[in-house]
């Protein structure tokens, strides 16, 4: 199973970026208002959970299962989206920062 690995510094940058860009989200030209809003909610809540979860704290089995399912779903969407961006005239490749996101372990 693929994983997205972020350093604590990268996570803090993401948190800062999300808080600075917390203006109302408007529908883009493709009508992706709901997807952007949902991704913002997922990212914000995941960060909050990450911050309050103690290093050795154990979650209930059902919680770990839901987190694993969510991770798998997000990874699938990101991979498909990135692939589509690359295939469409190979645009987007130069803007991807592979130093910030590592898929896999």
Secondary structure as UniProt FT lines:
FT   STRAND          4..5
FT   HELIX           8..20
FT   TURN            29..30
FT   HELIX           33..52
FT   TURN            55..56
FT   HELIX           61..87
FT   TURN            88..92
FT   HELIX           93..95
FT   TURN            98..100
FT   STRAND          102..103
//
